[in-house]
Amino acid sequence: MRIIVDSDANNELDDQHAIAYVLLNPRSFDIEGITVNRTYGGGDIEQQALEAERVVKLCGRFPAVPVYRGASSSFDTIRGTVGRATFDGCGAVDFIIRCARAARSGKLVVLAIGKLTNVALALCRDPAVVPRIRLVWLGSNYPEPGEYNFENDTAAVNYVLGTGVECEIAVVRYGKSTGTGAVQVTLDDIRTHMKGKGPRIASPVAGRNGGTFVCFGDYSVDLFEHVNERTRALYDLAAAALVRNPRWAARRVIPAPWWEHGRWVDQPANPRHITIRENFDRKGIIADLYRTMNGAGEATHAGEHR
């Protein structure tokens, strides 16, 4: 399937694993490119882009898979400027629109694993692409409040929910067994299963935390060694995995809700429906990450690898 990954790549460490998973599964994903946005953590838009490019290089897909700079500010701040030739985030927004308009069969999948600003701006700038996109978003603790991606731009969420775009939400639900927060790994797991894995590239890449790397598996270990948690959820990977295999999460279709005055408002009579994804198969998803990394050692794109 044709896919774009929209990410705040430098924020934590789960975005990198989702991006690598998509890049290293070419039989499932025809990745058009990666778009980035700036959220509260991880630095400015350039740092977000450089981290995404780092992962693309470590997966042996650079420069074939481009990275586009997106929104630094919020949807409400930018939306009044989308009629101009240039505006905050226009590189990513116009790329999403071009890819959606070029769809030859089926819809373009936009896997959004950060705030929804770039997506909302694309739908606002060119409403004609609404029926051409299938959005899968990692975000919210629905039906409860909170969650990082959601809180970074609630206005963008409401705008997207108000359009007719096909929308699936992979819920997070921190500390509960029903969301992507339950798709956890330990540092020992990562050291055992990721070290040395993935295609090896000829030119070492400097890591975010220092050092140089020639495969994504070693960079994965380094990312985990620089957080203060022995166990960490790979939220974004779970969202990517359910696109590859929908059976790895339960599916519940509901009338699209609305966010207002600090709470979700259900709208039972709303004819516009969305899909909630919950109850993720942690074992199946994590096993597929490790299978992907093992298989990627015999990588495609022969000229890009040692």
N, C-alpha and C positions, 0 to 999 in steps of 0.2 A: 504494500500500500504506500501511496505517496504521503509523506509526513514532514512536518516542520516541528522542531522542538523549540519552545519558547521558555526561556529560563533566566533566573537570577543566579548564574552559574557560580559566582564567587562567594555566595552567601554562607554555605555550609559545606557538606560533602556528599549529600545524597543526589544533588543535581548531576554531579560528575558521573556517578554510576549509572544514572538513567540515560545520559547522553552516550556513554560508552556502550551501554546495552543496545541502544538503537543503532549506533554506528557499526557494531560488530555482528548484527543480525541482518545482513543484506538480503537474505532470502525472504524475510518478513517485511522489511522496511526499505523503501526507496526514499532516502532522506534528501530533501531538496536543499535544506540549510538549517541553520540555527539562528534564532533571534534572541536577543538578551534585553533585559530591563534592569533598572536599579531599584532595589528595595532598601529597607533600613540598614541592613548589614551587608558587608562585603565590598564596600567602597563604591567608587563612581562607575559610570557606565563603561569606561575604558577597562577598568579592572574586571568587570563582569565579562566583557568580550575577550579579554586576554586569557581568562581561565577557560572559557569555552574553546578558544583556539588551542590552548594547551592540550585539552582532551582530544580534540580532533587530530592533532599531530601525533599524540601517543597511540591513537587507534589507526594510524597510517592512512588517514583520509584527507590530509591537508595537501594541496589547497582545493581539492575537488569539492569539498563540502564547505561552503562559505559561512561566515558569521556576520550578522548584521546588528548594528547598534540600534537599540530601541529607546523607549521612554525613560527619562530620568525623573520626571515629575508625575503627577497624577492625572487621571482621565479628566476630571472637572477642570483642571488647570489648562490642559492642552486642547480640549475638544473644540473650543472656539477658533482654533487656528488650523484645523485640518483641511480647510479649503485652500490653503496656501500651498505653494510649490514645496516649501520646506517648513518644518516645524519640529519640535522636540519628539524624537522617535521616528521620524519619517523614513529612515533607512529600513528599519524592521517592518514598519506598517506597510510601506509600499511593496516590500518583498512578499509579505503575506498575501496582499491583494493580487500581485502578479501571478503567484503560484496558484491561488484559488481560481483565477480567471483562466489559467492554462489547463485546468483539469480536463483530461480527455475521457476518462471513464471513472465513475464513482466520485466520491467527495475527497477533498484534501483533508487529511487528519492534521489538526493542530493540537499537539500535546503540550499543554501549558502547565509548567511546573514552578511558576512564580506568580506574581500578581497578574491580573487580567488586563492591564492597561494597554499593551500592544494590540491584543485581540479586540478589545472594545473600540479602540481608535480605528482599526481596520474596518470593522463593521459600520462605524459611523462615517468614515471617509467614503466608503463605497458599499452601500447597502445591497447592491446587486450580488455581492459575494456571499450573502447570508445562506442561500440554499446550496452553495458549493463547498461549505466547510462542515466538518464534523469536529467539534471541540471536545477534548478530554482534558479536564482540569483537575489538578491535584490541589484541593483547597477546601477550607471551612471545616468546622466541627458539626455541621448541620445534623440535627435540629438545634444544637446548642450554639451559643455565641463563641467568638474567639477563633484563633488560628492565624498564623503568620501571613501566609499569602493573601488570605481574605482581608485581614486588617490593613494591609499595605494599600489597598484601593477598593473600598466597599462600593464606591460609586461606579467603578468599572464592572463589578459583579452585577449590580442592579441593571446597568445598561444591557449587558449581555443577556441576562434573564428576560429582559423586556423585548428582545429580538426573537426571531423565529429560528435562530441557528440551532442545529442539532447539538445537544449539550449533555455530557456525562460528567458527573462530579465524583471523583475518588476522594472520599472524606478522610480526614486525618484522625480526629478524636483521640487526642493525647491521653495516654494512660489507660485506654480501653481496648478490648479485644476485637472490636468491630470495625476499626479503621486501619489506615495504612500505618499508624503508629505501632501496630502490633507486628509489622514486618521487620523484625529486629535481627541484628547480627552482633557478635562480640568481636573485640579486637583479636582474640585468639582465632576465631573463625576466619577472619580476613587474612591473618598471617598464614594460616594453614592452606587456604584455598585460592588466594589471589596472588601471592608472591611469585613473581616471574612469569605471570600469565599474560596472554595477549600477544599480538604481533609485535615483533621487535623492530624498531625503526633505526635508521642509520645515523641520524643526527640527534644526540641527546637533547632533551627539553628541560629547561630550568623549572623547578617546581615552585609552587606558591610559597612554600615554607623553606625554600632553599634546597640545595642538592640538585642533581640532574638525574633524568630517568629516560629509559629507552623502551619501556612498556607500561601500559596502564595499570597492570596488576601491582607493580612496585609502587606506583604513585598512589594507588588505593591504600596500600599499607601505610604509606607516609601520611596521608590525610587522616587516617584513623589514629595514628600515633600522636598527632598534634591536637587532638580533642581530649577533654578531661572526662570522658565517659568510657567505661568498659563495654557497655552495651549501647548500641545506637540504631535507631530506626532508619531504614532506607525508604522513606516515604515516596520519593519521586520514582524510584525503581518500580515500586508496586503499581503506580499509574501506567508506566511504560509497559509493564508485563501484561496488564489486563488488555492492552491494545493488541498485543501479540496473541494472547490466549484469553478470551473473555470468560472462560470457565474458572479462572483463578480469582473471581470475585462474584458475589451475589449481585443481582440486578433488581432494582426496584424503581418503577416508573411512577412519578408523582406530578401533580400540577405544580408549575413553577412557583416557588415562594418569593417573598420580597423581604428585603432587609430594611427595617425602619425603627428608629428610636432605640437602637441597641439590642434588637431582638429580631429573630426570624418571624415573619407573618405568613402563615400558610394561607393559600388561596384555593380552596376546594373547587370553586367554579371556574378556575382559570383554564381555558381550552388549550393553553400552551403547556406542554409537558416536558419534563427533563428526566434524566436517569440518575439515580443515586447508586454508586458502587460502594459496597461494604462487605465485611466478612471475608477478608482476603486470605488466600491459601499461602501462608507464609512459607511452608515447606516447599511447595511447588515453585514459587517465585524465586526463592534464594537458590534452589537447586538449578534453576534455569540460568541464573546469573553465572554460576560456576561452570555449567556446561558451555555457556557462551564463551567465557574466558578461555577454557580449555581448547575449544574448537577454533578459536581465533588465532591460535599460534600458527596454524597452517593458513595464513591469511590470504585473502583475495588481494587485488591491486598489487600484483607481483612486483612491479617496478618500484614500489614505495618501501619495500622491506628488505632487510638483510637476508 
